[in-house]
Amino acid sequence: MAEATKILPFKKQREAKRIADTKTFTLYGGAIRGGKSYWLLLCLLSNCFKYDKSRWLVVRESLPTLRRTILVTFQRLLDDGFQQYVKEFNQQTMTVTFTNGSQIIFLAESFDTDKELNRFRGLEINGAGLDEINELQEATLNKVIERSGSWTGSPNCPIQILATCNPSGGWVKSRIYDKWKDNTLPPTWAYIPAKISDNPHIPKDYVESLKANMPAHEYDVFVNGNWEVDLTGSLFKRTEFNYFDELPIGKAESVLGYVDVADEGSDYLCALWARIYDGKIYITDAIFTQDTIDITCPMVAAKIKELNADYTRIEANNQGSGFIRLLRQSVQEDKVLSIKNTANKHTRILMAYHIIKNKFVYVHPDKQTDEYRAMMQQIYEYRKDGKSKHDDAPDAMAGLANFIQALLPHIFE
């Protein structure tokens, strides 16, 4: 007989589950790193084993986001002991079938390409988990409500819809948070505030880093879980950035690069290189394009050779692994480093805010190439709430900031 798996949720997670078990819809939301996604999956796993042959759905806003976030957390739970209960994990249908016949189906909302939400048609489930519901459409929640309870293969299984979120100013606030605050939520609905302080596993220096690096209003929202802060408008202001006309004379102390590889057809590849002189970081070169990998990989290779870059780090998520393999055929292998990002993209950008705004020096607008100018424009347009149509440039900029900080920490002291 397989050994029973024991995972101990922390106090707030246990409290949230007790409440969720008495409701049809429960939103566990608020600050980042409050253990929300982990809680959502634990609740669904508990339901799977409590109700044989039950069927549950997990939704995120896009397939790349699904793969680098909630699926990573799910794999961690499998590695912690749940793998022994998995009968099959069909990667094509993104369906996990357990030994008792229960299933979890992972689904990307992909609203940009499916505005009628046709992928939900005919879906029969007992309930669902909507991870980062603030990034989803309200119509998706309505569709999930419509489909929940339609699966009759698990007798006596209740309808249960779970959701997580960070504070936002959109429909989630007006439909759920504001009504919770006014005590007018439907009796079968619940909102449970989550704070970073609820999670006992968060290192103290991480919390201190958040306070030191994030913009004050973002810290109030994403760390304190304050829903009342105005999140409209752009995060960065072009007038607050530092620009240069000419580079210092002499050879750079170091040349470092970062590449965010395009995941989907509408994404941009954003490759950036910084030259460092006397502790100052000059963002000198950028490749910013929607061209395919057969074009972009030679472009990146040529730029690495042109600059004689010491190291260039590539995001290995999704299309990145193939990009790295191709790139290492053209340039010195040990100069190309890989990284897999699992943290929330908006959180990564917020964490790098101070460096992007105050430590980087950018090409003067009058001397920028068209690609460089388009890359900067995407950064200027990046919204405080993270709900931007495109975020490849600020994400790459955050990746470069983290890379330089890890390799050359002394220049940030």
N, C-alpha and C positions, 0 to 999 in steps of 0.2 A: 504494500500500500504506500502511496506517495506520502511523504512527510508534509504535515500541514504547514502552510505559509503564515508567518506571523509578522505583520507590519504594524507599527504603533503610530497612528496619527497623533498630532499634538492636540492639546486641549481644545483650541478653537475649532479645529477640523472636526473633532468628535461632537462638539456642540452643534456645528452646522449640519452634520449628518442626522443628528437626532431631530432637528427641526425639519430637515428635508423629508424625512420619512413620514411626516404628518401632513405634507403639502403636495400639491400637484406640480407647482412651479416654484423653484427656489433660486434666487440670484445671490451668489457669494461673491461680493465685489468690494473694490476699494484699492488699497495700496498695492504696488508691485511687490513681488517676492513674499506674498502672504500665504503661499502654499495652495493657491486656488485650483490650478490645473491638476495638481497631484490629488487634491481632495475630490475633484470631479471624477477622475478615473477610478479612484478607490471606491467611491459610491457605486459607480456602474459595475465594477467587478464584484462588489458585494451583492448587487442585485442579480448578476449573472449566476452566482453560485447558490443564492437563496431560492431563485425561481428557475428550475430546469427548463431548457428550451426557450428561454426568454430572448428577446431581440432588442438591442439598443443601438442608437446612432450617436456618433460624435461628429460635430461640424466645426470647421474653421473656414475663414474667408477665401483662402486660395490653397491650391495643392502644394506649392513650395512652402508656404507658411505651415501647413499641416505637417509636412515632412520634417521640418526643422524644429518644430515646437512640441505639439501634443504627442506625436508619434515617438519622439525621442524620450519623452517622459514615460510613455507607455512601455517602451522597450526596457527602460530602467526598472519598471515594476516587474516585467517578465524576468529580467535578470535577477531580481531580488527573491524569486521563488515561484512566480506565477506561471513560468514557462512549462512546468510539469503538468499543468492543467490544459494546455493548448493542444487541441487535436490537429488543427490546420490554420495557417495564416496565409490566405490567398492574397498575394500582392497585387494581382490584377484587379480584383474587386474590392481590395482593401477591407476584407472581412476576416475577422478572427473567430474561429469556431472552437469552443471549449469541449472538454470530454463529456459534459452533461448535456450537450446540444445547444447551450446558450451561445449567442453571437454578439459581437460588437462590430459595427460597420463604420468605417471612417470615411467621411465625405467632405469634399471641398464645395463651398457655396458657389464660387466662380460666377458671381453675379454679372460681371462684365460680359461674359459670353453666354449667359443663360438667364436673361432678365425675367423670363416667365417661370423660372424655377421648375423646369420640366423634369429635372433629375429626381425630384421628390415624388413624382407621379407614380402611383402603384406601390410605393414604399410602405411596408407593413412593419410597425415597430411597437414596442411597449412604451418606450420613452426615449429621451435623448439627453446629450450633454452638449451645450453650445459654449464652446471655449472662446473667450474674448468676444462676448455677444455685442459689445459696443462697436466691433468692426464688421458686424453683419447687418443685413437689411432687416427692418421690422417685418417685412413680408416673409422672411425666412422663419422668424419665430411663429408667425401665424400658420405657416405651412407645417411646421413641426407639431404645433398644437393639433392641427387637423389630422396628422398621420399617427400621433401617439394614441395607443390603445387599439389600433386597427389590427394588430397581430394577436390572433386567438390561440396560438400554439402553446401558450404557457398559462394554464388555468390558475386563477387567483392572483396573477401578477398585477400589481397596481400600475397606474399611469404615473410616471414621474419624469419631469423635465427639470434639468439642472443647468445652470449657466454661471459663467464667471465673467468679470469685466474689470477694467480700470475706470475711474471717474471720467465721464464725458459730458458734453453739452447737447447731445442729440436726443434721439427718441428714447433711448434707455433711461435717460434722466427723467424725461417728462412722463413716461409710461410707468416707470417702476420706482426710481429713487424718490421723486417728488411726492408720489402717492404714499410711499412708505413714511416719508417725513410728515405728511399730513394725516397719517393714519387712515388712508382711504384705499389701501391695496385690497383686492379681492380676498376673502377669507381663506381661499386655498392657495394664495401666493405668499411668498416670504422674501424679504431682503435681509441679508446678514452682512454687516460691515466687516471688512478684513483690513488689518493693519500689518505693516512689516514687523511691528513689535510682537505680534501674535506668534510669529515663527521663531522658535528657540534655536533654530539651526543657522540663522543668519549671522555671519561674523561681524563683530563690532566695527572693524576697520572698513568693511564694505558700507555700512550705514554712514560712517564718517566721510567716506569718499563720495557718497551720494550728495551729502550736504555741501561738500567743498566744490563739487564740479557741476551740479545741475543748476539751471536757472531757478531763482527763488520760487517763482510761481509754479514751476513744474515740480519742485520738491514738495510744495504744499499739496499738490494734487496727487502725485504718484507715490509719495512716501507717507504723507499724513492722511491720504485718502479723502481730501477735501473736494466735494463736488461743486462748491459754490464759486470757484475761481474761474474767471473768464478765459476760455481756451480758444477764442476766435483769433484769427490773424496768423501771421508768419512767425516762426520761432526765431529766425535770424533776420537781422537788418543789415543791408549792404553797407550802410554808412558807418556801421560799427566794426567792419572788418579792416584789417591792415593790408596795405598793398605796397608793391615795390616796382620801381621803374627799371633799375639795373641790379644785377647780382653783385655781391662783393667780389673783389679781385682775388684770384687764386683758386686752388682746388678745394672742392667741398670736403668737409670732414667725413661725410657719409652720404650715400645716396640710397634711399629706401623707397619701395613701391608697394602698392596694394591694388588688387584687382577684384572687383565684384562682378562675377560672370552673370550674364543675362540668363534668367530661368525660363521665362516665357516670351512669346513673340513680341509683346508690347514693352518688354523690359529693355533697358540699356546696359551694355557693358560699360562699366566705369573703371578705368585704370588710372591711377594717380602716382606721381613720383615726387618726392621731396628731396631737396638738397639742403644740407645742414651746414651752416657756417657760424662758427663762434656761438653755438647754442641756439641760433635762430633757425626756424624751420620755414623754408621757402617752397611753396607748392608750385613747381616750375613747369610740369608737364602733365597733360591729361589726354586720354583717349576716351571718347564718349560717343558711342555709336550703337545702333540697332542692327548692325551687320551680323551675319552668321559666323559661327566659330571658325570656319575655313578661311575667313578674311581677318577676323579679330586676333586669332592666335599668332599669325605671322606679324601682325602689327605690334602686338605686345612684345614678341621676341625681338623685333627690330629696335624697339625703344629701349629695352633692357641692354642691348648691345651698344646702342648709341650713347647711353648715359653711363655705361659701365657700372650699372647698379650693383650695390653690394648684395642686397637681398630684395626679393619681391615676394610678398605673401599673397596667396590666392585663396579665395573662399572655396572650400571643397564641397559645399552643399550642392545637391542636384547636378547641374551641368558642369560644376566646377572640377570634379574629379577627372572627367574626360579632357577638359581644357588643360589641366596640369600635366597629364600624360603626354599630350601633344607638345606642350611648351617645353618640357624637359628633353624632347628630341632635338630642339633647336638651340637651347642655351645650356650652360653649365648646370647640371642637375642640382647641386647643393646651393645654388643661388635662388632656387624656386622653392618656397616654403608653402605649406598648406595649413588651413585652419577650418574647422567645422564650427559654425556659429549656431548655438541653440537658444541663446537668450532672445527675448523679445526685441525686434528690430528698433522700435521706437525708444525703448529703454537704452539700447546701445548708443543711439544718437544723443539722447539726453545726457548720458554719462560722459560723452565726449564733447559736450557743448562748450565747456570752458576752453578746451584746447582748440577746437575748430574756430571759435570766435576770437580768442585772445593770443594764442600761441602760434597759429599758422599765419604766414604772410603770403598774399596772393598776387598774381600778375596784375598790374594796373589795368583797369578796364579798357583803356585806349590801346593796349598792346596785346590783348587776349586774342587767341585764335577763335574761329567760330565754334569749334568743339569745346574749348575751354569756357567760352562765354555761355554756351548752352548748359554746360555742367554747373556753372555758378548760378545760372538762373533757376535751375531745379532746387538748388540749396536755398536761394532766397525765397522760393515759393513753398518751402516745406512748412506745414502747418503745426501749430502748437499741440494740437490734439493727435497728431500723427496720421490723420486721415487725408493723405495726399495721394493723388493719382499715381505719381511716380516718386520713388524715394531712393533710387539707385545711387545718385550722387551723394546725398548726405550719409547714406549707409556706408559707402566706400570711404568717405572722409572720416567717419567714425572708426572704421577698420584701420585706416592708416594711423589715426591718432593712437589707438590702442597698441598697434604694432611698434610705433616709435617709442611710446612710453615703456613698453616691455623691454626693448633693446637698449634704450638710452635713458634710463630713469634719471640720471644726474642732471639732464637739461631742464627738468621740470621742478627741481628743488629750489 
